Amino acid sequence: MTKHLPILTTAIAVLTAIIGTTITVDNRYAKSEEVKVQFCQARKQQLRDRIFEIDLKTNKSDSDRALRNYLNQQLQEQC
């Protein structure tokens, strides 16, 4: 039994390291996805705000209309 104790201890240490690493990587990936979603929401809000500013103008130029169309296309695309 005493001969197998170091092998068993080493095996447990290796398994613990593998499981710990897996959990750490998984948590980082989950946070990465959360940040991606938050960035996408912020970007869409920024586009909506810019479109709203253009819509408030009483005399829109051709470049205002072109910019509004471009921003609207960007808003429709997925992040």
mmCIF file of the N, C-alpha and C atoms, coordinates in Angstrom:
data_MODEL
# 
_entry.id   MODEL 
# 
loop_
_atom_site.group_PDB 
_atom_site.id 
_atom_site.type_symbol 
_atom_site.label_atom_id 
_atom_site.label_alt_id 
_atom_site.label_comp_id 
_atom_site.label_asym_id 
_atom_site.label_entity_id 
_atom_site.label_seq_id 
_atom_site.pdbx_PDB_ins_code 
_atom_site.Cartn_x 
_atom_site.Cartn_y 
_atom_site.Cartn_z 
_atom_site.occupancy 
_atom_site.B_iso_or_equiv 
_atom_site.pdbx_formal_charge 
_atom_site.auth_seq_id 
_atom_site.auth_comp_id 
_atom_site.auth_asym_id 
_atom_site.auth_atom_id 
_atom_site.pdbx_PDB_model_num 
ATOM 1   N N  . MET A 1 1  ? 0.823   -1.194 0.000   1.00 0.00 ? 1  MET A N  1 
ATOM 2   C CA . MET A 1 1  ? 0.000   0.000  0.000   1.00 0.00 ? 1  MET A CA 1 
ATOM 3   C C  . MET A 1 1  ? 0.865   1.254  0.000   1.00 0.00 ? 1  MET A C  1 
ATOM 4   N N  . THR A 1 2  ? 1.982   1.229  0.727   1.00 0.00 ? 2  THR A N  1 
ATOM 5   C CA . THR A 1 2  ? 2.847   2.408  0.797   1.00 0.00 ? 2  THR A CA 1 
ATOM 6   C C  . THR A 1 2  ? 3.547   2.699  -0.517  1.00 0.00 ? 2  THR A C  1 
ATOM 7   N N  . LYS A 1 3  ? 3.726   1.659  -1.364  1.00 0.00 ? 3  LYS A N  1 
ATOM 8   C CA . LYS A 1 3  ? 4.331   1.873  -2.671  1.00 0.00 ? 3  LYS A CA 1 
ATOM 9   C C  . LYS A 1 3  ? 3.363   2.600  -3.604  1.00 0.00 ? 3  LYS A C  1 
ATOM 10  N N  . HIS A 1 4  ? 2.097   2.372  -3.450  1.00 0.00 ? 4  HIS A N  1 
ATOM 11  C CA . HIS A 1 4  ? 1.093   2.948  -4.336  1.00 0.00 ? 4  HIS A CA 1 
ATOM 12  C C  . HIS A 1 4  ? 0.662   4.347  -3.910  1.00 0.00 ? 4  HIS A C  1 
ATOM 13  N N  . LEU A 1 5  ? 0.981   4.739  -2.717  1.00 0.00 ? 5  LEU A N  1 
ATOM 14  C CA . LEU A 1 5  ? 0.565   6.039  -2.195  1.00 0.00 ? 5  LEU A CA 1 
ATOM 15  C C  . LEU A 1 5  ? 1.137   7.209  -3.005  1.00 0.00 ? 5  LEU A C  1 
ATOM 16  N N  . PRO A 1 6  ? 2.434   7.224  -3.354  1.00 0.00 ? 6  PRO A N  1 
ATOM 17  C CA . PRO A 1 6  ? 2.948   8.342  -4.162  1.00 0.00 ? 6  PRO A CA 1 
ATOM 18  C C  . PRO A 1 6  ? 2.312   8.401  -5.554  1.00 0.00 ? 6  PRO A C  1 
ATOM 19  N N  . ILE A 1 7  ? 2.052   7.234  -6.131  1.00 0.00 ? 7  ILE A N  1 
ATOM 20  C CA . ILE A 1 7  ? 1.424   7.190  -7.452  1.00 0.00 ? 7  ILE A CA 1 
ATOM 21  C C  . ILE A 1 7  ? -0.007  7.718  -7.367  1.00 0.00 ? 7  ILE A C  1 
ATOM 22  N N  . LEU A 1 8  ? -0.724  7.310  -6.360  1.00 0.00 ? 8  LEU A N  1 
ATOM 23  C CA . LEU A 1 8  ? -2.103  7.771  -6.157  1.00 0.00 ? 8  LEU A CA 1 
ATOM 24  C C  . LEU A 1 8  ? -2.134  9.271  -5.898  1.00 0.00 ? 8  LEU A C  1 
ATOM 25  N N  . THR A 1 9  ? -1.227  9.767  -5.091  1.00 0.00 ? 9  THR A N  1 
ATOM 26  C CA . THR A 1 9  ? -1.151  11.199 -4.795  1.00 0.00 ? 9  THR A CA 1 
ATOM 27  C C  . THR A 1 9  ? -0.836  11.991 -6.053  1.00 0.00 ? 9  THR A C  1 
ATOM 28  N N  . THR A 1 10 ? 0.086   11.497 -6.857  1.00 0.00 ? 10 THR A N  1 
ATOM 29  C CA . THR A 1 10 ? 0.438   12.166 -8.111  1.00 0.00 ? 10 THR A CA 1 
ATOM 30  C C  . THR A 1 10 ? -0.748  12.182 -9.069  1.00 0.00 ? 10 THR A C  1 
ATOM 31  N N  . ALA A 1 11 ? -1.453  11.075 -9.164  1.00 0.00 ? 11 ALA A N  1 
ATOM 32  C CA . ALA A 1 11 ? -2.622  10.992 -10.044 1.00 0.00 ? 11 ALA A CA 1 
ATOM 33  C C  . ALA A 1 11 ? -3.700  11.980 -9.613  1.00 0.00 ? 11 ALA A C  1 
ATOM 34  N N  . ILE A 1 12 ? -3.932  12.087 -8.329  1.00 0.00 ? 12 ILE A N  1 
ATOM 35  C CA . ILE A 1 12 ? -4.932  13.032 -7.811  1.00 0.00 ? 12 ILE A CA 1 
ATOM 36  C C  . ILE A 1 12 ? -4.496  14.472 -8.100  1.00 0.00 ? 12 ILE A C  1 
ATOM 37  N N  . ALA A 1 13 ? -3.226  14.759 -7.941  1.00 0.00 ? 13 ALA A N  1 
ATOM 38  C CA . ALA A 1 13 ? -2.717  16.110 -8.217  1.00 0.00 ? 13 ALA A CA 1 
ATOM 39  C C  . ALA A 1 13 ? -2.873  16.467 -9.692  1.00 0.00 ? 13 ALA A C  1 
ATOM 40  N N  . VAL A 1 14 ? -2.571  15.519 -10.566 1.00 0.00 ? 14 VAL A N  1 
ATOM 41  C CA . VAL A 1 14 ? -2.708  15.764 -12.010 1.00 0.00 ? 14 VAL A CA 1 
ATOM 42  C C  . VAL A 1 14 ? -4.171  15.985 -12.372 1.00 0.00 ? 14 VAL A C  1 
ATOM 43  N N  . LEU A 1 15 ? -5.061  15.151 -11.858 1.00 0.00 ? 15 LEU A N  1 
ATOM 44  C CA . LEU A 1 15 ? -6.492  15.317 -12.138 1.00 0.00 ? 15 LEU A CA 1 
ATOM 45  C C  . LEU A 1 15 ? -7.008  16.654 -11.617 1.00 0.00 ? 15 LEU A C  1 
ATOM 46  N N  . THR A 1 16 ? -6.571  17.043 -10.441 1.00 0.00 ? 16 THR A N  1 
ATOM 47  C CA . THR A 1 16 ? -6.982  18.328 -9.876  1.00 0.00 ? 16 THR A CA 1 
ATOM 48  C C  . THR A 1 16 ? -6.503  19.482 -10.753 1.00 0.00 ? 16 THR A C  1 
ATOM 49  N N  . ALA A 1 17 ? -5.289  19.407 -11.242 1.00 0.00 ? 17 ALA A N  1 
ATOM 50  C CA . ALA A 1 17 ? -4.749  20.454 -12.114 1.00 0.00 ? 17 ALA A CA 1 
ATOM 51  C C  . ALA A 1 17 ? -5.528  20.530 -13.424 1.00 0.00 ? 17 ALA A C  1 
ATOM 52  N N  . ILE A 1 18 ? -5.850  19.386 -14.008 1.00 0.00 ? 18 ILE A N  1 
ATOM 53  C CA . ILE A 1 18 ? -6.602  19.362 -15.268 1.00 0.00 ? 18 ILE A CA 1 
ATOM 54  C C  . ILE A 1 18 ? -8.004  19.929 -15.068 1.00 0.00 ? 18 ILE A C  1 
ATOM 55  N N  . ILE A 1 19 ? -8.664  19.510 -14.030 1.00 0.00 ? 19 ILE A N  1 
ATOM 56  C CA . ILE A 1 19 ? -10.027 19.989 -13.766 1.00 0.00 ? 19 ILE A CA 1 
ATOM 57  C C  . ILE A 1 19 ? -10.001 21.489 -13.453 1.00 0.00 ? 19 ILE A C  1 
ATOM 58  N N  . GLY A 1 20 ? -9.047  21.931 -12.662 1.00 0.00 ? 20 GLY A N  1 
ATOM 59  C CA . GLY A 1 20 ? -8.933  23.359 -12.346 1.00 0.00 ? 20 GLY A CA 1 
ATOM 60  C C  . GLY A 1 20 ? -8.694  24.208 -13.576 1.00 0.00 ? 20 GLY A C  1 
ATOM 61  N N  . THR A 1 21 ? -7.812  23.737 -14.451 1.00 0.00 ? 21 THR A N  1 
ATOM 62  C CA . THR A 1 21 ? -7.536  24.458 -15.695 1.00 0.00 ? 21 THR A CA 1 
ATOM 63  C C  . THR A 1 21 ? -8.773  24.521 -16.582 1.00 0.00 ? 21 THR A C  1 
ATOM 64  N N  . THR A 1 22 ? -9.484  23.424 -16.672 1.00 0.00 ? 22 THR A N  1 
ATOM 65  C CA . THR A 1 22 ? -10.703 23.383 -17.483 1.00 0.00 ? 22 THR A CA 1 
ATOM 66  C C  . THR A 1 22 ? -11.744 24.373 -16.980 1.00 0.00 ? 22 THR A C  1 
ATOM 67  N N  . ILE A 1 23 ? -11.922 24.430 -15.684 1.00 0.00 ? 23 ILE A N  1 
ATOM 68  C CA . ILE A 1 23 ? -12.900 25.357 -15.098 1.00 0.00 ? 23 ILE A CA 1 
ATOM 69  C C  . ILE A 1 23 ? -12.471 26.803 -15.343 1.00 0.00 ? 23 ILE A C  1 
ATOM 70  N N  . THR A 1 24 ? -11.198 27.091 -15.195 1.00 0.00 ? 24 THR A N  1 
ATOM 71  C CA . THR A 1 24 ? -10.697 28.453 -15.413 1.00 0.00 ? 24 THR A CA 1 
ATOM 72  C C  . THR A 1 24 ? -10.913 28.887 -16.853 1.00 0.00 ? 24 THR A C  1 
ATOM 73  N N  . VAL A 1 25 ? -10.572 28.034 -17.798 1.00 0.00 ? 25 VAL A N  1 
ATOM 74  C CA . VAL A 1 25 ? -10.748 28.357 -19.214 1.00 0.00 ? 25 VAL A CA 1 
ATOM 75  C C  . VAL A 1 25 ? -12.224 28.548 -19.529 1.00 0.00 ? 25 VAL A C  1 
ATOM 76  N N  . ASP A 1 26 ? -13.070 27.704 -18.997 1.00 0.00 ? 26 ASP A N  1 
ATOM 77  C CA . ASP A 1 26 ? -14.502 27.816 -19.237 1.00 0.00 ? 26 ASP A CA 1 
ATOM 78  C C  . ASP A 1 26 ? -15.048 29.130 -18.694 1.00 0.00 ? 26 ASP A C  1 
ATOM 79  N N  . ASN A 1 27 ? -14.626 29.534 -17.504 1.00 0.00 ? 27 ASN A N  1 
ATOM 80  C CA . ASN A 1 27 ? -15.084 30.797 -16.924 1.00 0.00 ? 27 ASN A CA 1 
ATOM 81  C C  . ASN A 1 27 ? -14.625 31.992 -17.744 1.00 0.00 ? 27 ASN A C  1 
ATOM 82  N N  . ARG A 1 28 ? -13.407 31.956 -18.238 1.00 0.00 ? 28 ARG A N  1 
ATOM 83  C CA . ARG A 1 28 ? -12.909 33.061 -19.065 1.00 0.00 ? 28 ARG A CA 1 
ATOM 84  C C  . ARG A 1 28 ? -13.690 33.147 -20.360 1.00 0.00 ? 28 ARG A C  1 
ATOM 85  N N  . TYR A 1 29 ? -14.010 32.020 -20.965 1.00 0.00 ? 29 TYR A N  1 
ATOM 86  C CA . TYR A 1 29 ? -14.774 32.024 -22.207 1.00 0.00 ? 29 TYR A CA 1 
ATOM 87  C C  . TYR A 1 29 ? -16.167 32.584 -21.959 1.00 0.00 ? 29 TYR A C  1 
ATOM 88  N N  . ALA A 1 30 ? -16.783 32.222 -20.862 1.00 0.00 ? 30 ALA A N  1 
ATOM 89  C CA . ALA A 1 30 ? -18.117 32.729 -20.541 1.00 0.00 ? 30 ALA A CA 1 
ATOM 90  C C  . ALA A 1 30 ? -18.084 34.240 -20.361 1.00 0.00 ? 30 ALA A C  1 
ATOM 91  N N  . LYS A 1 31 ? -17.075 34.757 -19.684 1.00 0.00 ? 31 LYS A N  1 
ATOM 92  C CA . LYS A 1 31 ? -16.953 36.199 -19.502 1.00 0.00 ? 31 LYS A CA 1 
ATOM 93  C C  . LYS A 1 31 ? -16.693 36.889 -20.829 1.00 0.00 ? 31 LYS A C  1 
ATOM 94  N N  . SER A 1 32 ? -15.932 36.254 -21.703 1.00 0.00 ? 32 SER A N  1 
ATOM 95  C CA . SER A 1 32 ? -15.648 36.804 -23.016 1.00 0.00 ? 32 SER A CA 1 
ATOM 96  C C  . SER A 1 32 ? -16.935 36.964 -23.815 1.00 0.00 ? 32 SER A C  1 
ATOM 97  N N  . GLU A 1 33 ? -17.801 35.979 -23.780 1.00 0.00 ? 33 GLU A N  1 
ATOM 98  C CA . GLU A 1 33 ? -19.073 36.057 -24.487 1.00 0.00 ? 33 GLU A CA 1 
ATOM 99  C C  . GLU A 1 33 ? -19.954 37.156 -23.904 1.00 0.00 ? 33 GLU A C  1 
ATOM 100 N N  . GLU A 1 34 ? -19.928 37.300 -22.585 1.00 0.00 ? 34 GLU A N  1 
ATOM 101 C CA . GLU A 1 34 ? -20.724 38.334 -21.931 1.00 0.00 ? 34 GLU A CA 1 
ATOM 102 C C  . GLU A 1 34 ? -20.250 39.726 -22.364 1.00 0.00 ? 34 GLU A C  1 
ATOM 103 N N  . VAL A 1 35 ? -18.954 39.920 -22.441 1.00 0.00 ? 35 VAL A N  1 
ATOM 104 C CA . VAL A 1 35 ? -18.400 41.197 -22.870 1.00 0.00 ? 35 VAL A CA 1 
ATOM 105 C C  . VAL A 1 35 ? -18.775 41.464 -24.326 1.00 0.00 ? 35 VAL A C  1 
ATOM 106 N N  . LYS A 1 36 ? -18.746 40.421 -25.142 1.00 0.00 ? 36 LYS A N  1 
ATOM 107 C CA . LYS A 1 36 ? -19.110 40.564 -26.546 1.00 0.00 ? 36 LYS A CA 1 
ATOM 108 C C  . LYS A 1 36 ? -20.560 41.035 -26.696 1.00 0.00 ? 36 LYS A C  1 
ATOM 109 N N  . VAL A 1 37 ? -21.456 40.467 -25.919 1.00 0.00 ? 37 VAL A N  1 
ATOM 110 C CA . VAL A 1 37 ? -22.871 40.842 -25.955 1.00 0.00 ? 37 VAL A CA 1 
ATOM 111 C C  . VAL A 1 37 ? -23.042 42.282 -25.488 1.00 0.00 ? 37 VAL A C  1 
ATOM 112 N N  . GLN A 1 38 ? -22.363 42.658 -24.422 1.00 0.00 ? 38 GLN A N  1 
ATOM 113 C CA . GLN A 1 38 ? -22.454 44.031 -23.921 1.00 0.00 ? 38 GLN A CA 1 
ATOM 114 C C  . GLN A 1 38 ? -21.920 45.027 -24.945 1.00 0.00 ? 38 GLN A C  1 
ATOM 115 N N  . PHE A 1 39 ? -20.835 44.683 -25.608 1.00 0.00 ? 39 PHE A N  1 
ATOM 116 C CA . PHE A 1 39 ? -20.278 45.558 -26.639 1.00 0.00 ? 39 PHE A CA 1 
ATOM 117 C C  . PHE A 1 39 ? -21.263 45.723 -27.782 1.00 0.00 ? 39 PHE A C  1 
ATOM 118 N N  . CYS A 1 40 ? -21.882 44.638 -28.179 1.00 0.00 ? 40 CYS A N  1 
ATOM 119 C CA . CYS A 1 40 ? -22.858 44.675 -29.276 1.00 0.00 ? 40 CYS A CA 1 
ATOM 120 C C  . CYS A 1 40 ? -24.034 45.573 -28.908 1.00 0.00 ? 40 CYS A C  1 
ATOM 121 N N  . GLN A 1 41 ? -24.539 45.447 -27.700 1.00 0.00 ? 41 GLN A N  1 
ATOM 122 C CA . GLN A 1 41 ? -25.660 46.278 -27.258 1.00 0.00 ? 41 GLN A CA 1 
ATOM 123 C C  . GLN A 1 41 ? -25.264 47.751 -27.224 1.00 0.00 ? 41 GLN A C  1 
ATOM 124 N N  . ALA A 1 42 ? -24.073 48.043 -26.747 1.00 0.00 ? 42 ALA A N  1 
ATOM 125 C CA . ALA A 1 42 ? -23.611 49.429 -26.692 1.00 0.00 ? 42 ALA A CA 1 
ATOM 126 C C  . ALA A 1 42 ? -23.447 50.003 -28.095 1.00 0.00 ? 42 ALA A C  1 
ATOM 127 N N  . ARG A 1 43 ? -22.933 49.204 -28.999 1.00 0.00 ? 43 ARG A N  1 
ATOM 128 C CA . ARG A 1 43 ? -22.756 49.653 -30.389 1.00 0.00 ? 43 ARG A CA 1 
ATOM 129 C C  . ARG A 1 43 ? -24.107 49.946 -31.030 1.00 0.00 ? 43 ARG A C  1 
ATOM 130 N N  . LYS A 1 44 ? -25.075 49.086 -30.832 1.00 0.00 ? 44 LYS A N  1 
ATOM 131 C CA . LYS A 1 44 ? -26.402 49.316 -31.401 1.00 0.00 ? 44 LYS A CA 1 
ATOM 132 C C  . LYS A 1 44 ? -27.038 50.577 -30.825 1.00 0.00 ? 44 LYS A C  1 
ATOM 133 N N  . GLN A 1 45 ? -26.853 50.812 -29.531 1.00 0.00 ? 45 GLN A N  1 
ATOM 134 C CA . GLN A 1 45 ? -27.406 52.023 -28.918 1.00 0.00 ? 45 GLN A CA 1 
ATOM 135 C C  . GLN A 1 45 ? -26.735 53.265 -29.491 1.00 0.00 ? 45 GLN A C  1 
ATOM 136 N N  . GLN A 1 46 ? -25.446 53.185 -29.716 1.00 0.00 ? 46 GLN A N  1 
ATOM 137 C CA . GLN A 1 46 ? -24.715 54.305 -30.305 1.00 0.00 ? 46 GLN A CA 1 
ATOM 138 C C  . GLN A 1 46 ? -25.241 54.604 -31.715 1.00 0.00 ? 46 GLN A C  1 
ATOM 139 N N  . LEU A 1 47 ? -25.491 53.561 -32.494 1.00 0.00 ? 47 LEU A N  1 
ATOM 140 C CA . LEU A 1 47 ? -26.031 53.749 -33.843 1.00 0.00 ? 47 LEU A CA 1 
ATOM 141 C C  . LEU A 1 47 ? -27.424 54.363 -33.788 1.00 0.00 ? 47 LEU A C  1 
ATOM 142 N N  . ARG A 1 48 ? -28.257 53.880 -32.865 1.00 0.00 ? 48 ARG A N  1 
ATOM 143 C CA . ARG A 1 48 ? -29.606 54.449 -32.722 1.00 0.00 ? 48 ARG A CA 1 
ATOM 144 C C  . ARG A 1 48 ? -29.550 55.929 -32.364 1.00 0.00 ? 48 ARG A C  1 
ATOM 145 N N  . ASP A 1 49 ? -28.616 56.279 -31.481 1.00 0.00 ? 49 ASP A N  1 
ATOM 146 C CA . ASP A 1 49 ? -28.465 57.683 -31.084 1.00 0.00 ? 49 ASP A CA 1 
ATOM 147 C C  . ASP A 1 49 ? -28.057 58.555 -32.262 1.00 0.00 ? 49 ASP A C  1 
ATOM 148 N N  . ARG A 1 50 ? -27.140 58.067 -33.068 1.00 0.00 ? 50 ARG A N  1 
ATOM 149 C CA . ARG A 1 50 ? -26.693 58.837 -34.242 1.00 0.00 ? 50 ARG A CA 1 
ATOM 150 C C  . ARG A 1 50 ? -27.831 58.999 -35.244 1.00 0.00 ? 50 ARG A C  1 
ATOM 151 N N  . ILE A 1 51 ? -28.613 57.936 -35.450 1.00 0.00 ? 51 ILE A N  1 
ATOM 152 C CA . ILE A 1 51 ? -29.766 58.011 -36.360 1.00 0.00 ? 51 ILE A CA 1 
ATOM 153 C C  . ILE A 1 51 ? -30.777 59.023 -35.826 1.00 0.00 ? 51 ILE A C  1 
ATOM 154 N N  . PHE A 1 52 ? -31.001 59.002 -34.527 1.00 0.00 ? 52 PHE A N  1 
ATOM 155 C CA . PHE A 1 52 ? -31.937 59.945 -33.906 1.00 0.00 ? 52 PHE A CA 1 
ATOM 156 C C  . PHE A 1 52 ? -31.475 61.384 -34.115 1.00 0.00 ? 52 PHE A C  1 
ATOM 157 N N  . GLU A 1 53 ? -30.177 61.643 -33.962 1.00 0.00 ? 53 GLU A N  1 
ATOM 158 C CA . GLU A 1 53 ? -29.640 62.993 -34.180 1.00 0.00 ? 53 GLU A CA 1 
ATOM 159 C C  . GLU A 1 53 ? -29.894 63.458 -35.604 1.00 0.00 ? 53 GLU A C  1 
ATOM 160 N N  . ILE A 1 54 ? -29.702 62.564 -36.553 1.00 0.00 ? 54 ILE A N  1 
ATOM 161 C CA . ILE A 1 54 ? -29.932 62.925 -37.952 1.00 0.00 ? 54 ILE A CA 1 
ATOM 162 C C  . ILE A 1 54 ? -31.414 63.182 -38.188 1.00 0.00 ? 54 ILE A C  1 
ATOM 163 N N  . ASP A 1 55 ? -32.267 62.356 -37.593 1.00 0.00 ? 55 ASP A N  1 
ATOM 164 C CA . ASP A 1 55 ? -33.713 62.536 -37.759 1.00 0.00 ? 55 ASP A CA 1 
ATOM 165 C C  . ASP A 1 55 ? -34.203 63.854 -37.173 1.00 0.00 ? 55 ASP A C  1 
ATOM 166 N N  . LEU A 1 56 ? -33.520 64.391 -36.191 1.00 0.00 ? 56 LEU A N  1 
ATOM 167 C CA . LEU A 1 56 ? -33.921 65.656 -35.580 1.00 0.00 ? 56 LEU A CA 1 
ATOM 168 C C  . LEU A 1 56 ? -33.650 66.861 -36.481 1.00 0.00 ? 56 LEU A C  1 
ATOM 169 N N  . LYS A 1 57 ? -32.753 66.720 -37.418 1.00 0.00 ? 57 LYS A N  1 
ATOM 170 C CA . LYS A 1 57 ? -32.432 67.832 -38.319 1.00 0.00 ? 57 LYS A CA 1 
ATOM 171 C C  . LYS A 1 57 ? -33.647 68.145 -39.185 1.00 0.00 ? 57 LYS A C  1 
ATOM 172 N N  . THR A 1 58 ? -33.926 69.440 -39.336 1.00 0.00 ? 58 THR A N  1 
ATOM 173 C CA . THR A 1 58 ? -35.070 69.825 -40.170 1.00 0.00 ? 58 THR A CA 1 
ATOM 174 C C  . THR A 1 58 ? -34.711 69.812 -41.651 1.00 0.00 ? 58 THR A C  1 
ATOM 175 N N  . ASN A 1 59 ? -33.537 70.307 -41.991 1.00 0.00 ? 59 ASN A N  1 
ATOM 176 C CA . ASN A 1 59 ? -33.098 70.319 -43.396 1.00 0.00 ? 59 ASN A CA 1 
ATOM 177 C C  . ASN A 1 59 ? -31.976 69.306 -43.567 1.00 0.00 ? 59 ASN A C  1 
ATOM 178 N N  . LYS A 1 60 ? -32.354 68.129 -44.018 1.00 0.00 ? 60 LYS A N  1 
ATOM 179 C CA . LYS A 1 60 ? -31.342 67.077 -44.185 1.00 0.00 ? 60 LYS A CA 1 
ATOM 180 C C  . LYS A 1 60 ? -30.696 67.199 -45.563 1.00 0.00 ? 60 LYS A C  1 
ATOM 181 N N  . SER A 1 61 ? -29.387 67.151 -45.589 1.00 0.00 ? 61 SER A N  1 
ATOM 182 C CA . SER A 1 61 ? -28.661 67.174 -46.855 1.00 0.00 ? 61 SER A CA 1 
ATOM 183 C C  . SER A 1 61 ? -28.589 65.748 -47.412 1.00 0.00 ? 61 SER A C  1 
ATOM 184 N N  . ASP A 1 62 ? -28.084 65.655 -48.636 1.00 0.00 ? 62 ASP A N  1 
ATOM 185 C CA . ASP A 1 62 ? -27.909 64.326 -49.239 1.00 0.00 ? 62 ASP A CA 1 
ATOM 186 C C  . ASP A 1 62 ? -26.927 63.487 -48.422 1.00 0.00 ? 62 ASP A C  1 
ATOM 187 N N  . SER A 1 63 ? -25.898 64.126 -47.887 1.00 0.00 ? 63 SER A N  1 
ATOM 188 C CA . SER A 1 63 ? -24.925 63.377 -47.084 1.00 0.00 ? 63 SER A CA 1 
ATOM 189 C C  . SER A 1 63 ? -25.562 62.915 -45.765 1.00 0.00 ? 63 SER A C  1 
ATOM 190 N N  . ASP A 1 64 ? -26.495 63.700 -45.201 1.00 0.00 ? 64 ASP A N  1 
ATOM 191 C CA . ASP A 1 64 ? -27.213 63.260 -43.996 1.00 0.00 ? 64 ASP A CA 1 
ATOM 192 C C  . ASP A 1 64 ? -28.045 62.019 -44.288 1.00 0.00 ? 64 ASP A C  1 
ATOM 193 N N  . ARG A 1 65 ? -28.729 62.025 -45.409 1.00 0.00 ? 65 ARG A N  1 
ATOM 194 C CA . ARG A 1 65 ? -29.561 60.871 -45.779 1.00 0.00 ? 65 ARG A CA 1 
ATOM 195 C C  . ARG A 1 65 ? -28.688 59.641 -46.055 1.00 0.00 ? 65 ARG A C  1 
ATOM 196 N N  . ALA A 1 66 ? -27.565 59.858 -46.717 1.00 0.00 ? 66 ALA A N  1 
ATOM 197 C CA . ALA A 1 66 ? -26.655 58.742 -46.998 1.00 0.00 ? 66 ALA A CA 1 
ATOM 198 C C  . ALA A 1 66 ? -26.080 58.181 -45.691 1.00 0.00 ? 66 ALA A C  1 
ATOM 199 N N  . LEU A 1 67 ? -25.698 59.068 -44.783 1.00 0.00 ? 67 LEU A N  1 
ATOM 200 C CA . LEU A 1 67 ? -25.162 58.626 -43.498 1.00 0.00 ? 67 LEU A CA 1 
ATOM 201 C C  . LEU A 1 67 ? -26.221 57.872 -42.707 1.00 0.00 ? 67 LEU A C  1 
ATOM 202 N N  . ARG A 1 68 ? -27.453 58.363 -42.735 1.00 0.00 ? 68 ARG A N  1 
ATOM 203 C CA . ARG A 1 68 ? -28.541 57.689 -42.020 1.00 0.00 ? 68 ARG A CA 1 
ATOM 204 C C  . ARG A 1 68 ? -28.766 56.285 -42.585 1.00 0.00 ? 68 ARG A C  1 
ATOM 205 N N  . ASN A 1 69 ? -28.757 56.162 -43.911 1.00 0.00 ? 69 ASN A N  1 
ATOM 206 C CA . ASN A 1 69 ? -28.929 54.838 -44.535 1.00 0.00 ? 69 ASN A CA 1 
ATOM 207 C C  . ASN A 1 69 ? -27.795 53.895 -44.145 1.00 0.00 ? 69 ASN A C  1 
ATOM 208 N N  . TYR A 1 70 ? -26.577 54.428 -44.145 1.00 0.00 ? 70 TYR A N  1 
ATOM 209 C CA . TYR A 1 70 ? -25.424 53.610 -43.763 1.00 0.00 ? 70 TYR A CA 1 
ATOM 210 C C  . TYR A 1 70 ? -25.531 53.152 -42.313 1.00 0.00 ? 70 TYR A C  1 
ATOM 211 N N  . LEU A 1 71 ? -25.867 54.084 -41.425 1.00 0.00 ? 71 LEU A N  1 
ATOM 212 C CA . LEU A 1 71 ? -25.996 53.734 -40.003 1.00 0.00 ? 71 LEU A CA 1 
ATOM 213 C C  . LEU A 1 71 ? -27.120 52.729 -39.790 1.00 0.00 ? 71 LEU A C  1 
ATOM 214 N N  . ASN A 1 72 ? -28.195 52.883 -40.535 1.00 0.00 ? 72 ASN A N  1 
ATOM 215 C CA . ASN A 1 72 ? -29.313 51.942 -40.424 1.00 0.00 ? 72 ASN A CA 1 
ATOM 216 C C  . ASN A 1 72 ? -28.895 50.543 -40.886 1.00 0.00 ? 72 ASN A C  1 
ATOM 217 N N  . GLN A 1 73 ? -28.104 50.470 -41.957 1.00 0.00 ? 73 GLN A N  1 
ATOM 218 C CA . GLN A 1 73 ? -27.593 49.166 -42.411 1.00 0.00 ? 73 GLN A CA 1 
ATOM 219 C C  . GLN A 1 73 ? -26.697 48.539 -41.351 1.00 0.00 ? 73 GLN A C  1 
ATOM 220 N N  . GLN A 1 74 ? -25.838 49.345 -40.736 1.00 0.00 ? 74 GLN A N  1 
ATOM 221 C CA . GLN A 1 74 ? -24.970 48.842 -39.680 1.00 0.00 ? 74 GLN A CA 1 
ATOM 222 C C  . GLN A 1 74 ? -25.791 48.328 -38.490 1.00 0.00 ? 74 GLN A C  1 
ATOM 223 N N  . LEU A 1 75 ? -26.896 49.017 -38.204 1.00 0.00 ? 75 LEU A N  1 
ATOM 224 C CA . LEU A 1 75 ? -27.753 48.617 -37.094 1.00 0.00 ? 75 LEU A CA 1 
ATOM 225 C C  . LEU A 1 75 ? -28.435 47.273 -37.374 1.00 0.00 ? 75 LEU A C  1 
ATOM 226 N N  . GLN A 1 76 ? -28.775 47.026 -38.623 1.00 0.00 ? 76 GLN A N  1 
ATOM 227 C CA . GLN A 1 76 ? -29.456 45.792 -38.995 1.00 0.00 ? 76 GLN A CA 1 
ATOM 228 C C  . GLN A 1 76 ? -28.522 44.583 -38.990 1.00 0.00 ? 76 GLN A C  1 
ATOM 229 N N  . GLU A 1 77 ? -27.233 44.817 -39.183 1.00 0.00 ? 77 GLU A N  1 
ATOM 230 C CA . GLU A 1 77 ? -26.272 43.706 -39.206 1.00 0.00 ? 77 GLU A CA 1 
ATOM 231 C C  . GLU A 1 77 ? -26.037 43.180 -37.799 1.00 0.00 ? 77 GLU A C  1 
ATOM 232 N N  . GLN A 1 78 ? -25.704 41.914 -37.725 1.00 0.00 ? 78 GLN A N  1 
ATOM 233 C CA . GLN A 1 78 ? -25.378 41.291 -36.431 1.00 0.00 ? 78 GLN A CA 1 
ATOM 234 C C  . GLN A 1 78 ? -23.958 41.651 -36.063 1.00 0.00 ? 78 GLN A C  1 
ATOM 235 N N  . CYS A 1 79 ? -23.696 41.740 -34.773 1.00 0.00 ? 79 CYS A N  1 
ATOM 236 C CA . CYS A 1 79 ? -22.332 42.073 -34.284 1.00 0.00 ? 79 CYS A CA 1 
ATOM 237 C C  . CYS A 1 79 ? -21.378 40.925 -34.530 1.00 0.00 ? 79 CYS A C  1 
# 
